[in-house]
Amino acid sequence: MANEAITTTRFFGDGDHAFALPPERVAELERKAGAGVGAISRRMFAGDFTALELRETVRIGLIGGGSTPEDAAVLVSLYVDGRPLSEVHPLATAILEALWWGPAKTEADDGQA
């Protein structure tokens, strides 16, 4: 269980999709962005990201969540490329938040109605 990536499921483009950054995908993100995941996350959380970091966090997160690289590329081309950054930033931030802090707790997780 300790080696499993933390997955977050979010609505993206055409429906709910799983996103995750297991270790091999973190390495891919770092390679593509030319920066460590700490620096990428710090910039993303501060809103000081590059467009490439935003795009690649979503694309690689889709692959880590189980999408094929081809499907991830199509989804990103449709729902990231050419869209306002303000639409995509919350998703990229949520993917990195799951990596840092684990899955978001819901009221159901707390035993509340």
Residue pairs with C-beta under 8 A, 6 or more apart in sequence:
4 22
5 20
5 21
5 22
5 23
5 25
5 64
6 20
6 98
6 99
6 102
6 103
7 18
7 19
7 20
7 64
7 65
7 98
7 103
8 18
8 19
8 20
8 94
8 95
8 97
8 98
8 103
8 104
9 16
9 17
9 18
9 19
9 65
10 16
10 17
10 19
10 91
10 94
11 17
12 19
12 58
12 62
12 75
12 79
12 91
13 75
13 78
13 79
14 75
14 78
14 79
17 62
17 65
17 67
17 75
18 62
18 65
18 66
18 67
19 58
19 61
19 62
19 64
19 65
19 91
19 94
19 95
19 98
20 61
20 64
20 65
20 66
20 95
20 98
21 29
21 37
21 60
21 61
21 64
21 95
21 96
21 98
21 99
22 64
25 60
25 61
25 63
25 64
26 37
26 99
28 60
29 37
29 40
29 56
29 57
29 60
30 36
30 37
30 40
32 52
32 56
32 60
33 40
33 50
33 52
33 53
33 56
35 53
37 96
37 99
40 49
40 53
40 57
40 96
41 96
41 99
41 100
43 49
43 50
43 53
44 53
44 54
44 57
44 89
44 92
44 93
44 96
45 93
45 96
47 89
49 89
49 92
51 85
53 92
54 80
54 85
54 88
54 89
54 92
55 76
55 80
55 81
55 88
57 92
57 95
57 96
58 76
58 80
58 88
58 91
58 92
58 95
59 72
59 73
59 76
59 80
60 72
61 92
61 95
62 71
62 72
62 75
62 76
63 69
63 72
67 75
79 88
80 88
94 104
97 104
98 104
107 113
